[in-house]
Amino acid sequence: MAQTNAPLMILIGQSDDWTPAWRCSKALPSMSTEHEIILKIYPGAYHDYYWEGMDETYGGHRVLYDPVATQDAIIQVKSFLTKYLK
């Protein structure tokens, strides 16, 4: 990943096989950057973990709502936006 021109937050499920968390980890810069980069991986969470009521397989990929990951993600995003959108 090249330098970012703004802070970046990635919240992703560990069990997401559509957009795998390992790809995000691998793409992070190995050196410090000018802007904050946050990667939080939710153990056991799948793609669309924030979509209340979701529980299906779509295109061969599991999508499943995870209320614990969703609640934490809401807190994380509010904190991130409060910090940077002043």
C-alpha positions, 0 to 999 in steps of 0.5 A: 500500500502506498502512502495514504493521503488521509487517515484510514480505518479498515474493519473486517471479519476474520472469516470473510472469504470474499474480501479476506482480512489477510489481504488487508494485513498484507497490504498495510505499509511496513513503515510508519505513515504520515496518516493513521491506519487502523486495521481491526479484524473481528474474530469469527465475523463474516462478510456483511457482519453489520447487515442485521438479519443477514444469514445466507450464502451468496455466490459461494460466500458466507454472509452472516450478521454478527451483533458483537462485531457490529456494536464494536464497529459502530463505536470504532467508527464514531470514535474515528470520525469524531477524531478526524472530522472536527 
